[in-house]
Amino acid sequence: MRGTIWVTDREPGIRLLFGELLPQADLLDPAALIDRLDHPERPDALVIDGTQLLELTDRQRADLLALPRVLICTGLSLTSIPMSLVAGPGVSVLAKPFCVEDLEVAMEWLRGNSADLAPPDPLPAIAATRRRRRAGGAAGPAT
């Protein structure tokens, strides 16, 4: 993906993982994200923890969900996330814990060209996670 990417997650390990995969990304702890939201500059893509997204004000959430690409990484039950947060064409969800295949799908979607904002499946990472879990993969704890 061309442009700026912000990666924010409560878990430092998740931020570091995405930092390895997206070396051009700005890695932000939750407090740093709040500070950035006080300024008008916005990234072209955002990777954010689901709980963190839910804790933002309605205005902040709407502002971020309007970005060209938003990847929500969450350990929350997928049914507990309001569909209004994940229904946009530039929004996808990566359920924690995720496997390498799910992460690869998410990275390909994040890196997609700007002419094709919508993923082939509206929520590719959710679909991949559901397939993995139906096949007997471990669900793991929510974070």
Secondary structure in CASP SS format (residue, H / E / C, confidence):
PFRMAT SS
TARGET T0000
AUTHOR 0000-0000-0000
METHOD secondary structure of the structure
MODEL  1
M C 1.00
R C 1.00
G C 1.00
T C 1.00
I E 1.00
W E 1.00
V E 1.00
T E 1.00
D C 1.00
R C 1.00
E C 1.00
P H 1.00
G H 1.00
I H 1.00
R H 1.00
L H 1.00
L H 1.00
F H 1.00
G H 1.00
E H 1.00
L H 1.00
L C 1.00
P C 1.00
Q C 1.00
A C 1.00
D E 1.00
L E 1.00
L E 1.00
D C 1.00
P H 1.00
A H 1.00
A H 1.00
L H 1.00
I H 1.00
D H 1.00
R H 1.00
L H 1.00
D C 1.00
H C 1.00
P C 1.00
E C 1.00
R C 1.00
P C 1.00
D C 1.00
A E 1.00
L E 1.00
V E 1.00
I E 1.00
D E 1.00
G H 1.00
T H 1.00
Q H 1.00
L H 1.00
L H 1.00
E H 1.00
L C 1.00
T C 1.00
D H 1.00
R H 1.00
Q H 1.00
R H 1.00
A H 1.00
D H 1.00
L H 1.00
L H 1.00
A C 1.00
L C 1.00
P C 1.00
R E 1.00
V E 1.00
L E 1.00
I E 1.00
C E 1.00
T E 1.00
G C 1.00
L C 1.00
S C 1.00
L H 1.00
T H 1.00
S H 1.00
I C 1.00
P C 1.00
M H 1.00
S H 1.00
L H 1.00
V H 1.00
A C 1.00
G C 1.00
P C 1.00
G C 1.00
V E 1.00
S E 1.00
V E 1.00
L E 1.00
A E 1.00
K C 1.00
P C 1.00
F C 1.00
C C 1.00
V H 1.00
E H 1.00
D H 1.00
L H 1.00
E H 1.00
V H 1.00
A H 1.00
M H 1.00
E H 1.00
W H 1.00
L H 1.00
R C 1.00
G C 1.00
N C 1.00
S C 1.00
A C 1.00
D C 1.00
L C 1.00
A C 1.00
P C 1.00
P C 1.00
D C 1.00
P C 1.00
L C 1.00
P H 1.00
A H 1.00
I H 1.00
A H 1.00
A H 1.00
T H 1.00
R H 1.00
R H 1.00
R H 1.00
R H 1.00
R H 1.00
A C 1.00
G C 1.00
G C 1.00
A C 1.00
A C 1.00
G C 1.00
P C 1.00
A C 1.00
T C 1.00
END
